[in-house]
């Protein structure tokens, strides 16, 4: 069951190879669209010092924090590069029509 969605965010507005911030049920989520067409979503706060991950870059499956270069896997939230050591939460995401839907359950 879907418990949250990114209202007003259309898939057609998110270019491949980019990440954006959406607010889902009051929670900031970093949603990414990979160059090969997949969608992923993770918490939008770096566990190292609180930077907004969606202000960073998407490189393959990795989201790079713009503050100190920490990297997180867009699909699992796992830390890929220091300085963060604590992963972020990952969320299932899919597209219904042209709407991006993020499951917060």
Secondary structure, DSSP 8 states (H G I E B T S, - for coil): ------TT-BGGGS-TTEEEEEEETTEEEEEEE-TTS-EEEEESB-TTT--BGGGSEEETTEEE-TTT--EEETTT--EEESS--S---EEEEEEETTEEEEE--
